[in-house]
Amino acid sequence: MGFIILQFVPLLAFFTVVRPVDWYIGIFLYFFRMFFITAGYHRYFSHRTFKTSRVFQFIMAFFAQSSLQKGALWWCSNHRVHHKYSDQPEDPHSANLYGFWYAHIGWIISPEFKATRYDLIKDLAKYPELVWLNKYHWVPALFLAVVVYFTGNVLHGTGIFDFSAGLGTLLIGFVLSTVVLYHGTFTINSLMHIIGGRRYATTDKSKNSVILALVTLGEGWHNNHHYYQSTARQGFYWWEIDITYYFIRLLGLLGIVWEIREVPKHVLDGGRETPRSNKYRNINPALKKENLQEH
């Protein structure tokens, strides 16, 4: 119920003062947190496509969880199930089987998926700080909301304790940004197995979309990703914009992450040779059910 109510909280901004800087903060926090969802939740925790320190691992989990999309370990465990059973009955959010709205919102608020499947994430459950953060997954979001609120007090009022001055900043900069971030992220679950084009043959109905790649900093190359999951890059070719990957490479240059997995040549060559249609001759052997890994 709280999730549904939150969708309407930004409307309270009509009853307070909202300034341009509040919108700038909201836009920044949308893309800032989208990066930590895509690089952290997805490409690092779920698929282990690069390595980093224990400290930066925690930082990625913290800022990803400031999106209010539950804990990093919860997110990872469900995503690994999705890849193992994509578009099959065991898939938590198959839009093709359960419909758009269930894949978009319904599954994430369903009691069926409330628990974290620690048996699927033993590689991550060994870190007590991640287990704690996963248990108290709301802490990073609360921290960020407080920071945004007091920032608004300073920017628009007489000081940090001018409590009414930061309400517009909180509602637009944090709450509206969080709601839009929900739906930006959720489009990958609900739309990327329904609309778009297909380059590779997969056992599911995953598709590619340049529009959703821009909305999600690169996650829209979903068919690429479902064909070959073990790479930090989802836009396999130079013309496939993948902003998350560009920042991962930047972090690599700075020595913050390392051993960044790239796309193998045979995968790239196969994509160039395959007609972009829904009919394929070959399916990646790594995607056969008996060969699927947990990540």
N, C-alpha and C positions, 0 to 999 in steps of 0.2 A: 504493500500500500504506500509506503514511504517513497518508493521509486516513482510511482504514478503521480503522487502529490508534487514531487520535485519538478516534474515537467511544467507545472503551472506557476511555480514560485517566481520565476522571472517577471511575470505580469505585474508583480508588486512594484516594479520599477516605474510604472505609470503614476504612482503616488509619491514619488520622491524625485530628487534632482539627479539627472544623469548627464555627465559631461563627456566630451569627445575622448578624453584620456581613459575613461572607463571602458569604452569600446576598444581602444588600443590594447589595454591590459587583457581584455577578454580574447581578442584575436591572438595575442602573443601566447596566452596560456593554452589556447586550443592547440596550436602547433607545437608548443613546448611539450605538452603532455602527450600529444599524439606521437611524437618522436619516442618517448620513453615506453609507450605502449607497443609501438611497432618494433623498435630496436630491443627493448627490454623484455616485456611479456612474450613477444612472438619470436623474434629471431635469436634472442639469447636464451631465455629460460625454456621455451618450448622446443626449440630446434638446435640449440647449442652450436650456432654457426660461427661463433668467434669466442675467444677467451678473454678474461679480464681479471682484475684483482677482486678479492673478497669485499674490499671497501666499495669499489665502483659497482659491484654486483648489488650491494645493499642500496646504493644511491639510485640505481636504475629501478629497483623494486619500489623504493619509497616514492619517487616522483611518478611512476606509473600508477601507483595506488592512490595518488592524489586526484586521479580521475574518477574515483568512486566506482570503479569497475571490479570490485572485490580484490582478493589477495593475489599476489603473483603466483603462488603455488596452486591456488584454486584455478586460476586462469590457465596455467600451464597444463594441469592434469586434464581438464576438459578439452583443451585444444589437442592434446595427444590422442584422446579418444576420437575426436572429430577426424583426424587424419587416418587413423586406423580403420575407421568404419564410414568414411565419407560417403554421404548419400545412401547409406544403408540404415536399417531400423535402429541400430545402436548409436548412430550419429546424433549428438545432442541437439543440433540445430540445422537439420536438412530442410531447406525451404521447399525442395522438390517433394518431400514426403509429408511434411507437417505444415506447410503453408508459410507465406511471407511473414505474417505477424508473429507466429510462434518462433520462427528463426530469428526475427529481428529483436523481439522483446520477451516473448512468453517464456522461453527456456531459462533465461537468466534469473527470472523471479520465481521459477517453479521450485517447489519444495524438493522435487526429485534430484535437483542438481545443487542443493545447498551445501552438501558436505564436500570436503577436499579429498580427492583420491590419492592419499599419500603412497599407496602401493605402486602408483604409476610414476612417481617422481622421487624415487629413492636417491637419485643423484643430487637433488636439491634439499630434500628433507633432512639431510645430515647437518645443515647449517641452522643452529638454534635461532639466530637473529632473523632469518627468513621465516621460520615457523612462527616466531612471535609476531612478526609483521603481518603474516597471513592471518593469524588469529585476530589481531586488532587492526584489520584492514582499513578501518575508517580513520585511523590516527593521522596519516599523511594528508588526507583531504581536509580534516579539521584544522590541522596546522596551516595549510595553504589558505583556507578560508579566513582564518584569523589574520594572517599576514596581509591578505588583500584588503580586508576590512580596515585595519589600522593604517595601511598605506593610503586608503581613501580619506581617512580622518586627517592625515598629515597634508595630503595634496589639496583638499577642499575645505578644510576647517582651520581652527586655530591651533590645533595640535593633535597628538596621538589620542587624547582622551575626549576629543570633540565627537561624541558618540553618534550623532545623527549625520555627520558629514560624509561618512564612508558607506552609507547604505546603498547608494547607487552603484558605487564601485563593487561592493559585495554582490549585488544582484546581477549586474551585467558582467563584471570582470571575472567572477567566480561561478555563480550559479548558472547563468545563461551559457557561459563558455562550457561548463560541464555537461549541460543538457545537449548542446550541439555536438560536443565530443562523443557523447553516448551514440548518437545517431550516425555520426561519421564513421565510428568504429563498427557499429552494428550492421552497416550496409554490406560489409564484407560477408557476414553470415547470411544475410537475407537476399542480397541481390547478385552476388558474384557466382552463384550457381544457377542463375536464371537468365541474366542479360549479359551481353558482351560477345566477344569472339573467342575462338579456341585455336591455339597453335599446336598443342600437343594432345596426343591420345592419352586419356587417363580413364580409370575405372569409375570416375564420377562425372559430374556435369560442370566442373569448375570452368570459369571463363576469365577473360582479360578485359579490362576497361581502363582507358587512359583517363577518363574523367574521375573515376573512383581512385585511380592511382594518385591523382593530384589532391583529392580530398583527404586521402589517408597517407600521404607522403611515400607512396610506392606499393601499398598493399593491393592495389587494383590489378596487379599482374598475377592474378590468382591461379590461372591455369598453368602458367610457368611454375609457380610455387608448388602446386600439387603434383606436377610431373617430376620435379626435382627439388626436394625439401632441404637438402643439406648444404645450402649456400646462403650467405648473408645478403645476396643480391636477388631481388625478385624481378626487376626490370633487366632481363638477360642481355639485351642489346643496347647500344649507346642511345638509340632513339626512344627507348622505353624509360621514361623519367622515373627515378627511384631516389627521392630525396633522403630517405632514411639511410640508404646504402652510402650516399655521398658523405653523410655525417659520420657513419661508422668508419669509412676510410679516413676521414679527418682525425677521428679519435685514434685510429691506428698510427697515423703519422706522429701524433703527440705521445705515443707510447701508452695510452690509457687502455686500449684493447689490442689484441694480437691474434695471430693464427686465424685470420679472417678467411673463411672458406669461399672460394670463387666457383663459377659455373664451369664444369669440365668442357673441354673442346668438343667431345662427341655429343654432348647435350646441345651445345650451340649449333653445331653442324646439322643435327637432326631437326632443329627448329627452323633452320633456313630452308631445308629441303621439303618440309612437310607443308602441303597446301593448307591454308587457313579455312577449314571447313569442319563440319561435324562428322565427317566420315574418315576413319583412319584404318590403316592396315595393322599397325603395330602399337603395342602398349608397353610402356617402360616396365621391364621385368621387376624392377625394384618396387613397383606398386602392387604387385600381386599379393593377395592377402597373406599368404603364407610367409612372404618375405618382409612384411611391414615391421618396422621397428616402432618403438614407443615414441620416438622423436625424429 
